[in-house]
C-alpha cells in the first residue's frame, strides 16, 4: 500500500502555486457547497443507514454545519489572509514588520464515524480556505457516508488537489508513513497518541481533536427543569455518540431527586414511551461498541431506560444513579446513551472529583451565580466551557473548538480553523538608507550605556 505518488502529486501541485490565489480557494469552496446541495438527499440517506439519523438530525448536526462553515469562510477569507502589521522596534529603524498566513502544503485529515460528514468536511473547508492541498480519509465504520463522499470528491476535485482514501487501520498506518505538512485527526485518545508518534518522525505539526469524560455540574440554584432538558438533548442526540456530550452529571444533593425526575420527563417528551420507534433516536454504530455499552449498565441503578436489542444495535436512553466514581462506567468515555448521575454536597467536592481526571473536551455548568461560574472556570480545566447549556459552544464559527491534554491539542472552526492550517510567517522589510553603527563590533559602549540603549531601541 503506497501513497507516496498521491502525496508527491499534491506537493508538486501545491509548489506550482495553484492553490494560493484567493479566487482559486473561493471557487473550490463554492464548488464543494454546490456539490453538497446537489447530493443532500443521498448524504442524508447515507447518514441514516450508518447511524440511524433522521433527515432533520443529519442536516442540523452535519450538513447544515458544514454549509455554515463554508459561508463563513467565503465571507472572511480576504480578511483572514490579509497581512497583519505589528510593532517594529526602533533598533531596526527604518523597517516594517508583518505576519503573513502561509498554507502548510499537503494536509492529511482523518475523520471518525460518529459525525462522518461534519468531522470530515469542516477541517477540509479550513484546509482549502488556507490554501492547502488535502488527502482525506473518512471512517470505515460509516461506509455509506464514505461511499457518497468518494463520489463527490472524484466528481468535483482533481486528485492532485483533494484526494479521498478509504479503508481501515492498515490504510491509516500506511498514510502515516508518508510525510505530510499538516495532520488533522479526530478520534479517540489512544489513536491520537499513535498519530502524534507517527507525525513526530517527520516533525509534522498536528491538530488532535480527541474526547474524554465531559462533566455537567448542576448547582442548587440552577433552574433544574431547564438544566435537565438541555442536558438530555446534548447527551442523547446521536444516541450519545458525541465527543462533547455530557458524559456524567454531578448534581447538588438538594436538587438531585427533582433533577432526575425532570430528566425522565424530558426524555419521555423527546422520544416517547418507546424510543426505538422514534425517528429522532439513533442506533449504536456496531456490535463491539454495543457490547461495551451494555456492560456499563451494570454499574449503577437503572432509574430510566436500560432496554437494549443487539440485533437492532439499540440501547434506550438510560439514567444511572448510585454510581461509584471508581466504577467501570466512570473510568472511560461512555460514548453512548447512558448517563450516570452522581451527587455532591459542596461545590468543592464536585471539583475535587474532577481534578485528578484527564482533562475533558468540555465542562458544563448550570448555575445562576457569576461567583460560582468564576470558581469553576478557574478550578476545572477543559478544552471549552458552556455555562447553562451543553454542546452549543461548538456549533458557531466564532469560537475556537478544541481540546487540552488527553482531549486534544489545537483548535478549529472559523478563523481558528484557517490558522490551524496556516503557518503564521514573520516578515520584516528593512530600509537601506540608514544603518546604525553601534550594533557592529568592536563594541565600544559601556555595559550601562548598552542596557539603556537596548531598553530604548528594543522596548521596555
Phi, psi and omega in degrees: 000107187236115179255009179302316179300322179298312181295320180296318178298316181293320180294322178295320179294318178297315182292342175289345180088003186297328185271355186282321182301139181298327181294322176299312181299318180299315181298318181293321178293319178295323178297317178297315180300315180296319180297321179293321177300313183293330183259014188304309185295323180292319179295317180295323176294323179293320178296324177293318181295323183280320190226004179072022181284135174289162177305320179296315177298315182299320180286313185294322186261353183227282188298316181297323180290324178294316179297322177296321179296320179296313180300318181296318179296317180297322180290331190247001189303314182296318181293317180299322186274354183290134177302138181253116179294146177218166186297138176244128182293151180299335181306325183254014177302137358272134181198160173232147180230144176205164178249125182242116175296131180236134176296146179293316184139255180254117183257147175245126183239119175254132179238155181267185186266342192285326170230074195291343178266306182301314187279352171270316190269331180299312175294330177296320177303314180296319181297316179294315181301325181278352175097021181265162160271163183210140166253128182240141178234108174286162180287140176288347181275356172235069192293326182294316178294320179299318180298318179294320180295325175301314179298317182295314182295315181296327183279342190237343184228143172291144181298332180283353178251303175232123179239139179245135183234131179246161179140184185261213185298320182299322179293316179299317180295321179294320178298320183289349174282343180277158178267106173261165179266346177200138175237131177238118185235133172239126181169205183280162183296317181298315178294325178298321176297320180295320178297316181295323178297316179295319180296327181299330180297333178250005186053043180271129177293144183232149163243126181243118175253102189251222186215224181129177182266098182281117181273150169243127180252123180246112182274166184297332182271001182286151171288101194299315183295319179293318178300315180297319182296315181290322178294319179298319178298309184290328181285317193259357173294146185056033180053037177078004185266064182225130186296332180258011177296145172302123183274324176207162181242134170252114186238140177302133186305326184292339181241010184301313182297316180295323180294314180298318178299318180293324176299312180300317179298315181297317180295322177295321179291321182290313193239001178077184183287338178230090183301339180296341180261359182279132177290344183265005182244129187270192181233161177286145192293323180201176186292325181298313178293323178301311182298320178297319181291322178299323176300324181295336183295342183280351193266017178189182177272123180280112180254356174200137176078219181096350180287146178206151183219109184296323181297320181269358185053043185248130169231126183289157174305126189231136174247130177247135170239179182054045182261131177279138177299343181261003183288166181304317184294339180262003182255357181217159173293127186289311178053049180189179190275048180234123184240104173287137177243116179248161184248156169219153178266321179231150180304324179301326179294318179295316180293325177296326178292328183278327190304315183282354184276156175303149183295123182277168178291329180208153169238135179244133183230132176243114180196157173265353189266123175291330178294316177297318178303314181297320180297313183292319179300326180280321191270333186253110179282144179190167175293319179212170180224141174231123181259125179065026172195174176227150172069327191299338181294342181265357187282318186282170179263356184276329182264138172292142179241124179183174184253186181211135180064232181296343180267001172132187176209144183085172182211165175210191190090128176058224181302321180299323177293316177302316181289330178297332181254018181233145167266124179276099190272126178277130181230134173230136174244119184261138176286157184256352189271354178219137180220101182292132189275344193288347180280346184272147174286158359283144183278119185253351181282147173290162181300318181295319177296320179297318178300315180296321180295319180294319178299321182286316190271335181255332175124154181284000000 
